[in-house]
Amino acid sequence: MGIHQRLRRHEGSPVDDIDRPGVELLPPLPIAQKSIDLSRALPLSFSVIPWNEIKDDNPHINAYIRYVKPMLDNVFVPHHTRWRSATFQEWPSLYELPFTWSITPNFPRLQQFSFTDSSSGATDPKPPEDPFAQGVIHVLKNAPVLRHLDVQLYGTDEHFDNWTPEDTCHRIATAIPWERLTTLSLFLGYMSVPESLRLFIGQCPNLESLILPILKDPFDTAAPGNWTTPIIQHSRLQELTFIEPEHPCCTKAPNLLTLPKLQSLVLPSGPCSFMGTSGRGPLIKAVMDLVERSSCQLRRLHYSTRLLAGRYHSEPELTLVLLQALSSSLEELEMDMRCVKPFTTELTVPTRAKQVFCPHLKKIAWRVGKQPDLLAIVDMIQSRQRSASSAYLDGVAKLQTVSITFSMKKPKEGDALDALWDPMNPPNLQEPIKRLQALAEQANFADESSLINPWPQMIRIASQVCESYPETRENGEYVYLDTTLSHPDMVRFYPSPTRF
């Protein structure tokens, strides 16, 4: 069974009032307790997630810690032998774990352990305290079937190589069962690309999924071109994800790897400020060389062109070059982009085509920096739906999932478009939405016995309105079409989450 505990500030509660703590539990504690009791001996998966953002200067931190720890000790710790997955997100303290580990001798079923702190914005980052390190080490050493590990301690600001054997981060790393892990995401200090690859890939022969948080020390002036690390080959890695690597090192990483089993690649998101005048050309070339050197069949790609207008006007064209290199195997394409036109044009299957661009594509998830031409997206979906059942284009897949989320900004007061501003029902979206809904309904009534299109088609179109200053009540996400819902024609509004 799985339980996801969210905790949020309880309005009107004084922080110092023990009887009325500054946070409340969702779902309510009696419901969580009853669910655990009814599940009896079944494996238990749970997560503890703050409802609101927790920062070092947050006045509710003490109440949060004071309430969560007894809740875990009283409700979840007695069932520690049933834990299969335990996730603690945004824990605001590196002094001790959220639960009393000394009363949990072992975790015989624990397969996944995830812990992230909320100290990334700390003014005085410090390494974990000794009680915290002892708790993490205790979990790592007493979980014999642990396979999936995610530990992100962003409150540390030292370089990993600077840790001595007595330092807490070094002791935690020493306790990690590297050879047993199949999924890994780890940050225990700044680390260069060669260091991270040697540590993570070199010591994890069974690794299948790696999230690589390459946060290079900003004071390290070593040039990536001076690296002499030999190419590392890993025979099992299938998923590689880069996060927050806004420097040229992320471009060099693919050049140091050979991954014959690689199927999924998530590249750095957002515009990189350290890329000089070259834009993302070197990164694209590095990925293409990796795929060619590895002879792998890449099926999923998450990539970002620039969301904001910039000087690198050739980036869409370079991205198309990358997609062309992956065309024969690509099945899922997730992208952040400024404009969809170059991509809808190439991905639209003409009525008479000898060669189809990305013929096996089944899933598209795009985040667009401005309102896209939805009619072009309609034509693209329709062309692939039509081609998937046409004999002359054998092998073209139908798009099973299409998700488009775009940004909208309110026109300035007095602007000609200001009078037409209606984020819940934009006039120029009405016709495309009707056509998309009709396409989805038509596809979903296809013959289920068909070997060509046995799956339903899921289409989701949404916008994100975010006015930073001044904030308006219109901020939030508007969903115009979601065919996975019972009423796909109903517009749903999701306001921005409240903060402390």
Beta strands, then each sheet from edge to edge (+ up, - down):
strand 1: 2-9
strand 2: 23-26
strand 3: 44-50
strand 4: 83-91
strand 5: 112-117
strand 6: 148-152
strand 7: 183-187
strand 8: 209-212
strand 9: 232-233
strand 10: 239-242
strand 11: 257-258
strand 12: 264-266
strand 13: 300-304
strand 14: 332-337
strand 15: 363-368
strand 16: 401-408
strand 17: 458-465
strand 18: 476-482
strand 19: 492-495
sheet 1: 2+ 1- 3- 4- 5- 6- 7- 8- 10- 12- 13- 14- 15- 16- 17- 18+ 19-
sheet 2: 9+ 11+
end
